[in-house]
Amino acid sequence: MWAWFGGTRDSLLFRTLTLIHLHKLSVCIVLLVAMAFKVSLVVAFCMCLGLCMSERYVLDDKVGLGRVFDGIGGLSGGGATSRLLVNYAEPYRSQILDYLFKPQFGASLHILKVEIGGDAQTTDGTEPSHMHYENDENYFRGYEWWLMKEAKKRNPNITLVGLPWAFPGWIGRGNNWPYDFPDITASYVVSWVIGAKKYHDLDINYVGIWNERKYDINYIKVLRNTLDRVGLTGVGIIAADGDWYISKDMDVDPHLKDAVAVIGAHYPGTTTIDEALKTQKTLWSSEDYSTFNNLVGGGCWARILNQNYVNGLMTATISWNLVASYYEELPFGRDGLMTAEEPWSGNYVVESPIWITAHTTQFSQPGWTYLKTVGHLALGGSYVALTDKQGNLTVVIETMTHDHSVCIRPPLPAFKVAPQNASFQLTGSFASIGELHLWQSKFNFKTEKPVFFKKLSPIKITDGSFTLSLDVDEVYTLTTITTGQKGTYPDPPLSAPFPKVYKDDFNIAVPSFSEAPDFADQTGVFEYYVNLTDPGPHVYTMRQVVTQMPITWATDADQTISVIGDFKWQNLTVMCDVFMETETTGGVFIAARVDRGGQAVRGAKGIFFWVFADGTYKVTNDLVGRTVLAEGQSGTRAHRWYTVSMTVQGQFATGMLNGYQLWKNAVVLGSENGWAAIGTNAFELAQFDNFAVDVK
């Protein structure tokens, strides 16, 4: 019956009661509606009250304005979350970047925050430092420089932020701590800012302290002084990228307060604390979201974008992460604004958070100001309003229900949202506005047919007033801005698995990036290398370059490892030429069925075939090498090239060295599938060449 009327029973009841209200029909009709829809009279009256008794909200700038809007952003890093993006072929890579950064097209982001690489595991991989060693500087490693330039190319006004998660080991002078020598750490961070400008013409707007780790008051002051001393007085410090409690120290330390430009908290649950408000400092949710980017993830993003200001007066919200461009089986798979995890196929997915972002970013800019008249709707949901103080007005409304807007953290207290009518009265400088352009997103969880960022007919304003009928799980933008656009490109190629036959000889004289395609470093850093001492076939190789444990953020492995391929791989042959550079204690491996990475990499299991510079080999079931499946003499030494290969079939594995069988039929324990990998026995220099995989 309800399908005949064009919808579900609940949605039809909502529309019917709306008609009762709009046409001012008698209350008697409510009784008939209740009987027809087989719901109680109380329920019908309650729904009718929400529609008939429209709540009025005033949008007024005469009473003063709120805080200045700083923007909405995305975070690349923390870690290696954009790793696969750089490997996309054109035009798909540029299309992805347009959806993220191009104004009036997609997310149109205002802020890009990146990791200042520290050579250590920082969630989904490692990002290379610009200074692996104290006497080493290279401002072309990794991909964050490239990403910032691409963002800036599309939006010259984008705000750029850098934050360390980890630091190269030399900074700690043997200790896993960056604050013992604050001058060294500050100079290291400032060198990154200077390098961004010198080599890439990038002006960094803000830097942070140490992601989600204990801050040091003295270090913050030293960092401020170091920035000022080299003329970077315009670069602000965000602190402390954890919780709000640095504000308590700022309350009793005026020098600390002067040093900090922005108090940034992570996953604040849309609330702040009194001490932070008391500082009168700019407040940001400097990392938020981190939620699987399905419809509920989009609902989470919609709710917090509004309520971070309504509840917590936060003027910027930054999503971890920008784009889910890493192997999905690594931690927090698909926790980005969009998904781009298949450079080999070209497939990417523009997820709901992109269009939820557009509801704000396409119609307001950093420097606009929130009205003081923002808040919660009477039957649930929230609204914010912003102005450029030149007569333009943008209003964003969300009615996300609890279960359809749960973020990964923190826990979300229960709340209710119901259909409602909301009337808005424009006063002050907005009283003369005659119409507002209207954009709508409907999640439609029941039908699973969502509609995102749809332009509707403009709302006519009568006597400064208009009324909207709001259903649950909706987002609306009403604005004087006329330039909004739902950008689109032809559908990308279909999703496809990683190629079953894969080869890379690393023979690139001038690579575009420092890392080879598709390899995802999980401990250590593997870079293209020109081997000038080899006159033969191994001039261009890939080299593991980190020689001491970094100052870590996660629990890095004691071995280095880079994974590649399809996590579903089972039966395959892995082959690689290897070159150990450390006498006696050096060692390298190839691996198959590696079952984990990210912060859990230390516990990785699989089948690992090691050769060592002391003339031995070993086959283990784990990265740490505790479970030995086979071992013996190999005759391998440092400073010589060897070809190692391993075939895994079912529960047995066989290994070859230079084309000769070294071991066979080792019984594989436990590991049924996983990535291929290469790595080293410790933080040591080693080279790899002619890597190949053949999956059966």
Secondary structure, 3 states (H helix, E strand, C coil): CCCCCCCCHHHHHHHHHHHHHHCCCCHHHHHHHHHHHCCCHHHHHHHHHHHHCCEEEEECCCCCEEEECCEEEEEECCCCCCCCHHHCCCCHHHHHHHHHHCCCCCCCCCEEEEEECCCCECCCCECCCCCCCCCCCCCCCCCHHHHHHHHHHHCCCCEEEEEECCECHHHHCCCCCCCCCHHHHHHHHHHHHHHHHHHHCCCCCEECCCCCCCCCHHHHHHHHHHHHHCCCCCCEEEEEEECCCHHHHHHHCHHHHHHCCEEEEECCCCCCCHHHHHCCCEEEEEEEECCCCCHHHHHHHHHHHHHHHHHHCCCEEEEECCCECCCCCCCCCCCCCCEEEECCCCEEECCHHHHHHHHHHCCCCCCCEEECCCEECCCCCEEEEEECCCCCEEEEEECCCCCCCCCCCCCCCCCCCCCEEEEEEECHHHCCCCEEEEEEEECCCCCCCCEEEEEEEEEECECCEEEEEECCCEEEEEECCCCCCCCCCCCCCCCCCCCCEEEECCCCCCCCCCCCCCCEEEECCEEEEECCCCCCCCCEEEEECCCCCCECCCCCCCCEEEEECCCCCCCEEEEEEEEECCCCCCEEEEEEEECCCHHHHHHCEEEEEEEECCCEEEEEEECCCCCEEEEEECCCCCCCEEEEEEEEECCEEEEEECCEEEEEEEECCCCCCCEEEEEECCCCCEEEEEEEEEEC
